[in-house]
Amino acid sequence: MESLSAAGPGKKRLAVFLDGTWNSVSDNTNVWRLRALCSTKDTGNPAQLAYYDIGVNGVIGGAFGKGLLRNILDAYEWLVENYNDGDDIFVFGFSRGAFTARSLTGFITKCGLLRPGAPLSVNQLFARYRRRDALTVWKLHDDLVAGPLKASALEERWMLKYSRRVPIKLVAVWDTVGALGIPAFSWEGISRTSFRFLDTGLRVPIENAFHALALDEHRNSFMPTLWTKRIPTDPQAVIAPPRPYSSVEQRWFAGAHGNVGGGYPNDLLAQAPLSWIIEKARSHGLAFRSDIEVDDGALDAPISDSYREFMRGSYAILSKRHLRPIASPPGRDPDATYINVNETIDGSVFERYRHSSSYRPANLVEWSTRKGVDLDAVMGWVDAEQPGKA
């Protein structure tokens, strides 16, 4: 791992970059490039500090979740050491790192950020995070405002005193995969249920959230995990107001998992989703050394056939080719409906469709038929659920 800093008085911007993919691609990912572009020298005031963790790359390391929890705790401990009240926190990740990023922000938004030297250790706080029935630091403060806590445990009193309720200025990720952010492998030795306690949702303390999605990924075990909004069936329930695109957006880009998150050599497809994330992060205060120019040749850049390449071709024998649904129907359980939040399609997808007669993704065509959209006529990005809205 690597920590870069530009020391200075006053408010700081803390940027956490979490890499590591479930693919075999590992060099020059968009997370690595973003960290390289992040200004950490002579940025003036506020200063910027950057933390980068390469994570665990490759199929074997990924499938067994090696080091996953350690990566979360290492990043958390770095924030504990460097955060002062009023600082802005930015978190970025791709693939496995996207899951790590979302889990890290989930940990912070449920349990807060410890003060340095607190008697409550990070490991003890994380053990509390694993307990679903444990009150969050936000709920503890709400209860305290309502009146004296009754028979509160020492751990909870320490949380109130030493764990800070901090907002996340921005979390931005490339292609989080699997129902828990973990590909749905079923190899001996992996237990996806052991990670079920990790919270990768979109909580209120996360002020801004952006998610770049791979439209042309066809591995069923790499289903994307979008942020969703829970709509309770109880008509008396309080529902949070919708968030604007400037605050939350999940955007589809042309390419497979590794094309969108970066890592393949000489890959032009990674530029558009990287440029988009830079634009969003800059609009919320993070400074960069330079911009990314999207090469005109990206419209002709080949899309990796990750389905046939994965596991040296054996995956294609074991699993059918899968199409990722765009603007999929809401999920439901007895208590609520779950809708994808601010799902959009980038304008470069439609530009590629017009430019190349060979680019006719079946999921895009199905979406256009279902929504009544003329793909040749679309200019710019659109809202996937309500194409006329954008």
C-alpha positions as CSV (number, residue, x, y, z in Angstrom):
1,M,0.0,0.0,0.0
2,E,1.1,3.6,-0.6
3,S,0.3,6.8,1.2
4,L,1.0,10.2,-0.4
5,S,0.5,13.5,1.3
6,A,0.8,17.3,0.8
7,A,1.0,18.6,4.4
8,G,-0.8,21.8,5.1
9,P,-2.9,23.5,7.8
10,G,-6.7,23.5,7.9
11,K,-9.2,21.4,6.1
12,K,-7.9,18.4,4.0
13,R,-9.3,16.2,1.3
14,L,-8.6,12.5,2.0
15,A,-8.7,10.2,-1.1
16,V,-8.7,6.4,-0.7
17,F,-8.0,4.3,-3.8
18,L,-8.8,0.6,-3.5
19,D,-7.6,-1.6,-6.4
20,G,-7.6,-5.3,-7.0
21,T,-9.8,-7.1,-9.5
22,W,-11.5,-10.5,-10.0
23,N,-10.1,-10.5,-13.5
24,S,-6.6,-11.4,-14.5
25,V,-6.0,-7.8,-15.6
26,S,-4.1,-6.0,-13.0
27,D,-1.9,-3.3,-14.5
28,N,-2.9,0.3,-15.1
29,T,-6.4,0.0,-13.8
30,N,-8.6,3.2,-13.7
31,V,-8.1,3.2,-9.9
32,W,-4.3,3.2,-10.3
33,R,-4.5,6.0,-13.0
34,L,-6.8,8.1,-10.9
35,R,-4.5,7.9,-7.9
36,A,-1.6,8.9,-10.2
37,L,-3.6,11.9,-11.4
38,C,-4.7,13.0,-7.9
39,S,-2.9,16.1,-6.9
40,T,-1.0,15.6,-3.6
41,K,1.8,18.2,-4.0
42,D,1.5,21.9,-3.9
43,T,-2.3,21.8,-3.9
44,G,-2.5,24.8,-1.6
45,N,-5.3,24.9,0.9
46,P,-7.1,22.5,1.4
47,A,-4.3,20.0,1.1
48,Q,-4.9,16.5,-0.3
49,L,-3.7,13.2,1.0
50,A,-4.0,9.9,-0.9
51,Y,-4.0,6.3,0.1
52,Y,-3.6,3.5,-2.4
53,D,-4.0,-0.3,-1.8
54,I,-3.3,-2.6,-4.7
55,G,-5.6,-5.2,-3.1
56,V,-5.5,-8.8,-4.2
57,N,-5.4,-9.5,-8.0
58,G,-6.2,-12.6,-9.9
59,V,-8.9,-15.3,-9.8
60,I,-7.5,-17.4,-7.0
61,G,-6.8,-14.5,-4.6
62,G,-10.2,-13.0,-5.4
63,A,-12.3,-16.2,-5.2
64,F,-11.1,-17.0,-1.7
65,G,-11.5,-13.4,-0.5
66,K,-7.9,-13.4,0.7
67,G,-7.2,-10.2,2.6
68,L,-10.6,-8.6,1.9
69,L,-11.4,-7.7,5.5
70,R,-7.8,-6.6,6.1
71,N,-8.0,-4.2,3.2
72,I,-11.1,-2.6,4.7
73,L,-9.4,-2.3,8.1
74,D,-6.2,-0.9,6.7
75,A,-8.0,1.8,4.8
76,Y,-10.1,2.6,7.9
77,E,-7.1,2.9,10.1
78,W,-5.4,5.3,7.6
79,L,-8.5,7.5,7.8
80,V,-8.4,7.3,11.6
81,E,-4.8,8.6,11.6
82,N,-5.4,11.4,9.1
83,Y,-8.9,12.6,9.5
84,N,-9.7,15.9,11.3
85,D,-13.2,17.3,11.8
86,G,-14.3,19.0,8.7
87,D,-12.1,17.0,6.3
88,D,-13.6,15.6,3.1
89,I,-13.4,11.9,2.4
90,F,-13.3,10.5,-1.1
91,V,-13.3,6.7,-1.8
92,F,-12.7,4.9,-5.1
93,G,-12.6,1.3,-6.2
94,F,-12.9,-1.1,-9.1
95,S,-14.2,-4.7,-9.1
96,R,-13.0,-6.3,-5.9
97,G,-11.8,-2.8,-4.8
98,A,-15.3,-1.5,-5.5
99,F,-16.7,-4.0,-3.0
100,T,-14.0,-3.0,-0.6
101,A,-14.8,0.7,-1.1
102,R,-18.5,0.3,-0.6
103,S,-17.9,-1.9,2.5
104,L,-15.5,0.7,3.9
105,T,-18.0,3.5,3.5
106,G,-20.7,1.2,5.0
107,F,-18.6,0.5,8.0
108,I,-18.0,4.3,8.5
109,T,-21.7,5.2,8.0
110,K,-22.8,2.6,10.5
111,C,-20.1,2.8,13.2
112,G,-18.4,6.1,12.6
113,L,-14.7,6.9,12.5
114,L,-12.8,6.4,15.7
115,R,-10.7,9.2,17.2
116,P,-6.9,8.4,17.4
117,G,-6.1,6.8,20.7
118,A,-9.6,5.7,21.5
119,P,-10.0,2.9,24.1
120,L,-12.3,1.2,21.6
121,S,-10.1,-0.6,19.1
122,V,-10.8,-0.8,15.4
123,N,-11.1,-4.5,15.6
124,Q,-13.6,-4.3,18.4
125,L,-15.7,-1.8,16.4
126,F,-15.5,-4.0,13.4
127,A,-16.8,-6.9,15.4
128,R,-19.7,-4.8,16.4
129,Y,-20.3,-3.9,12.7
130,R,-20.7,-7.6,12.0
131,R,-23.6,-7.8,14.5
132,R,-26.8,-6.9,12.6
133,D,-28.7,-6.1,15.8
134,A,-26.1,-3.6,17.1
135,L,-27.2,0.0,17.1
136,T,-25.4,2.4,14.7
137,V,-23.5,5.4,16.1
138,W,-26.2,7.6,14.4
139,K,-29.0,5.8,16.3
140,L,-27.1,6.0,19.5
141,H,-26.8,9.8,19.2
142,D,-30.5,10.0,18.3
143,D,-31.4,8.0,21.4
144,L,-29.1,10.2,23.5
145,V,-30.9,13.4,22.3
146,A,-34.2,11.8,23.1
147,G,-33.1,11.2,26.7
148,P,-30.4,9.5,28.9
149,L,-29.4,6.1,27.6
150,K,-30.7,3.2,29.7
151,A,-28.3,0.5,30.8
152,S,-26.0,1.3,27.9
153,A,-23.0,-0.9,27.6
154,L,-19.5,0.4,28.0
155,E,-18.9,-0.2,24.3
156,E,-21.8,2.0,23.4
157,R,-20.7,4.8,25.7
158,W,-17.3,4.7,24.2
159,M,-18.8,4.8,20.7
160,L,-20.7,8.0,21.6
161,K,-17.5,9.6,23.0
162,Y,-14.8,8.4,20.7
163,S,-16.5,7.5,17.3
164,R,-17.2,10.5,15.1
165,R,-20.2,10.7,12.8
166,V,-18.5,11.7,9.6
167,P,-20.0,12.1,6.1
168,I,-18.5,10.6,3.0
169,K,-18.1,13.3,0.5
170,L,-18.0,10.9,-2.5
171,V,-17.7,7.3,-3.3
172,A,-17.1,6.3,-6.9
173,V,-16.6,2.8,-8.2
174,W,-16.2,0.9,-11.4
175,D,-18.4,-2.2,-11.9
176,T,-19.1,-3.8,-8.5
177,V,-20.1,-7.4,-9.2
178,G,-22.1,-10.1,-7.5
179,A,-25.0,-9.9,-5.0
180,L,-22.5,-9.0,-2.3
181,G,-19.9,-7.4,-4.6
182,I,-18.3,-10.9,-4.8
183,P,-18.6,-13.0,-8.0
184,A,-20.8,-16.0,-7.5
185,F,-18.2,-18.6,-7.7
186,S,-19.0,-21.9,-6.0
187,W,-15.6,-23.4,-5.6
188,E,-14.6,-25.4,-2.5
189,G,-13.3,-23.1,0.2
190,I,-15.2,-20.0,-0.6
191,S,-18.0,-18.9,1.7
192,R,-19.9,-15.9,0.3
193,T,-22.1,-15.9,3.4
194,S,-19.1,-15.0,5.6
195,F,-19.1,-11.6,3.9
196,R,-22.9,-11.1,4.2
197,F,-22.6,-8.7,7.1
198,L,-20.7,-6.1,5.0
199,D,-22.9,-3.1,4.1
200,T,-22.4,-2.0,0.5
201,G,-25.6,0.1,0.3
202,L,-26.2,3.8,-0.2
203,R,-26.7,5.3,3.2
204,V,-27.6,9.0,3.9
205,P,-24.1,10.0,5.2
206,I,-22.8,9.2,1.7
207,E,-23.3,12.5,0.1
208,N,-22.4,11.6,-3.5
209,A,-22.1,8.3,-5.2
210,F,-21.2,7.3,-8.8
211,H,-21.0,3.9,-10.4
212,A,-19.6,3.1,-13.9
213,L,-21.1,-0.1,-15.3
214,A,-20.0,-2.5,-18.1
215,L,-22.7,-3.0,-20.7
216,D,-20.9,-5.8,-22.5
217,E,-19.9,-8.1,-19.7
218,H,-21.4,-11.6,-20.3
219,R,-20.3,-13.7,-17.3
220,N,-23.3,-14.6,-15.2
221,S,-21.2,-14.8,-12.1
222,F,-20.2,-11.1,-12.7
223,M,-23.7,-9.7,-12.3
224,P,-23.4,-6.0,-11.3
225,T,-24.5,-4.8,-7.9
226,L,-26.3,-1.5,-8.4
227,W,-27.3,0.8,-5.6
228,T,-31.0,0.5,-5.0
229,K,-33.6,2.4,-3.1
230,R,-35.9,0.6,-0.7
231,I,-39.6,1.5,-1.0
232,P,-41.5,0.0,2.0
233,T,-44.9,-1.5,1.3
234,D,-46.2,0.2,4.5
235,P,-48.0,3.4,3.2
236,Q,-47.1,5.1,6.5
237,A,-43.4,4.6,6.1
238,V,-41.1,7.6,5.5
239,I,-39.4,7.5,2.1
240,A,-36.3,9.5,1.5
241,P,-36.6,12.1,-1.3
242,P,-35.0,11.2,-4.7
243,R,-31.4,12.3,-5.2
244,P,-30.4,14.3,-8.2
245,Y,-28.0,13.0,-10.9
246,S,-25.4,15.5,-9.7
247,S,-25.4,13.5,-6.4
248,V,-26.0,9.9,-7.4
249,E,-25.6,8.3,-10.8
250,Q,-25.0,4.8,-12.2
251,R,-23.9,4.9,-15.8
252,W,-23.5,2.2,-18.4
253,F,-20.5,2.3,-20.7
254,A,-19.5,0.1,-23.7
255,G,-17.1,-2.6,-22.8
256,A,-16.6,-5.7,-20.6
257,H,-15.7,-5.6,-16.9
258,G,-12.0,-5.0,-17.5
259,N,-12.6,-2.5,-20.3
260,V,-14.7,-0.2,-18.1
261,G,-12.5,-0.5,-15.0
262,G,-9.2,-0.5,-16.9
263,G,-6.3,-2.9,-16.9
264,Y,-6.0,-4.3,-20.4
265,P,-2.9,-3.0,-22.3
266,N,-3.6,-0.4,-25.0
267,D,-7.3,-0.2,-24.1
268,L,-9.1,2.9,-25.3
269,L,-12.4,1.9,-23.8
270,A,-11.3,2.6,-20.3
271,Q,-10.9,6.3,-21.0
272,A,-14.6,7.3,-21.1
273,P,-15.5,5.9,-17.7
274,L,-12.3,7.2,-16.1
275,S,-13.0,10.7,-17.5
276,W,-16.5,10.6,-16.2
277,I,-15.4,9.7,-12.7
278,I,-12.7,12.4,-12.8
279,E,-15.4,14.9,-13.8
280,K,-17.6,13.9,-10.9
281,A,-14.9,13.9,-8.3
282,R,-13.6,17.3,-9.5
283,S,-17.1,18.8,-9.3
284,H,-17.2,17.8,-5.6
285,G,-13.8,19.3,-4.8
286,L,-11.0,16.8,-5.5
287,A,-8.1,18.3,-7.5
288,F,-6.3,16.5,-10.3
289,R,-3.0,17.2,-12.2
290,S,-4.6,16.9,-15.6
291,D,-7.6,15.7,-17.5
292,I,-8.2,12.6,-19.5
293,E,-8.8,13.1,-23.2
294,V,-11.0,10.4,-24.7
295,D,-9.3,9.2,-28.0
296,D,-11.5,9.3,-31.1
297,G,-10.3,5.8,-31.8
298,A,-12.4,4.5,-28.8
299,L,-15.3,4.0,-31.1
300,D,-13.4,1.4,-33.0
301,A,-11.6,-0.1,-29.9
302,P,-12.3,-3.9,-29.6
303,I,-14.4,-5.1,-26.7
304,S,-12.8,-7.9,-24.7
305,D,-14.6,-11.2,-24.8
306,S,-14.2,-11.8,-21.1
307,Y,-16.7,-14.6,-21.2
308,R,-14.5,-16.7,-23.5
309,E,-11.1,-15.6,-22.0
310,F,-12.0,-16.1,-18.4
311,M,-10.3,-19.1,-16.6
312,R,-8.5,-19.9,-19.9
313,G,-11.7,-20.7,-21.7
314,S,-13.1,-23.2,-19.2
315,Y,-15.7,-20.7,-17.9
316,A,-17.5,-20.7,-21.3
317,I,-17.8,-24.5,-21.1
318,L,-19.3,-24.4,-17.6
319,S,-21.6,-21.4,-18.0
320,K,-23.9,-19.9,-20.6
321,R,-23.3,-16.4,-22.0
322,H,-25.4,-13.9,-20.0
323,L,-26.8,-10.5,-20.8
324,R,-26.8,-7.8,-18.2
325,P,-30.3,-6.2,-18.0
326,I,-30.6,-2.5,-18.4
327,A,-33.3,-0.8,-16.3
328,S,-34.3,-4.1,-14.8
329,P,-37.7,-4.5,-13.2
330,P,-37.8,-3.6,-9.4
331,G,-36.9,-6.3,-6.9
332,R,-39.5,-7.2,-4.4
333,D,-39.9,-8.9,-1.0
334,P,-42.9,-9.0,1.3
335,D,-41.9,-5.7,3.0
336,A,-40.5,-3.5,0.2
337,T,-39.8,-2.9,-3.4
338,Y,-36.2,-2.1,-4.6
339,I,-35.5,0.1,-7.5
340,N,-32.2,1.0,-9.1
341,V,-31.1,4.5,-8.3
342,N,-30.5,7.0,-11.2
343,E,-29.5,4.5,-13.8
344,T,-28.2,6.1,-17.1
345,I,-26.6,5.2,-20.4
346,D,-23.6,7.1,-21.6
347,G,-23.8,8.9,-24.9
348,S,-20.7,7.1,-26.2
349,V,-22.7,3.9,-26.2
350,F,-25.2,5.3,-28.8
351,E,-22.4,7.0,-30.7
352,R,-20.7,3.6,-31.0
353,Y,-24.0,2.0,-32.1
354,R,-24.3,4.6,-34.9
355,H,-20.6,4.4,-35.9
356,S,-20.3,0.6,-36.1
357,S,-22.9,-1.7,-37.7
358,S,-21.3,-4.6,-35.8
359,Y,-22.1,-3.1,-32.4
360,R,-25.6,-4.3,-31.6
361,P,-25.6,-5.5,-28.0
362,A,-28.7,-7.6,-27.4
363,N,-29.4,-6.1,-24.0
364,L,-29.3,-2.6,-25.4
365,V,-31.6,-3.6,-28.3
366,E,-34.0,-5.2,-25.8
367,W,-34.0,-2.1,-23.7
368,S,-34.7,0.2,-26.7
369,T,-37.6,-2.1,-27.7
370,R,-39.0,-2.1,-24.2
371,K,-38.7,1.6,-23.8
372,G,-39.6,2.6,-27.3
373,V,-36.3,4.3,-28.1
374,D,-34.8,4.8,-31.6
375,L,-31.1,4.0,-30.9
376,D,-30.0,5.8,-34.1
377,A,-31.6,9.0,-32.9
378,V,-30.2,9.2,-29.3
379,M,-27.7,12.0,-28.7
380,G,-26.0,12.2,-25.4
381,W,-26.7,10.3,-22.2
382,V,-30.2,9.2,-21.2
383,D,-32.0,8.0,-18.1
384,A,-32.3,4.3,-18.5
385,E,-35.7,4.0,-16.7
386,Q,-37.2,7.2,-18.3
387,P,-35.4,7.9,-21.6
388,G,-37.3,11.1,-22.2
389,K,-36.4,12.5,-18.8
390,A,-32.7,13.4,-19.6
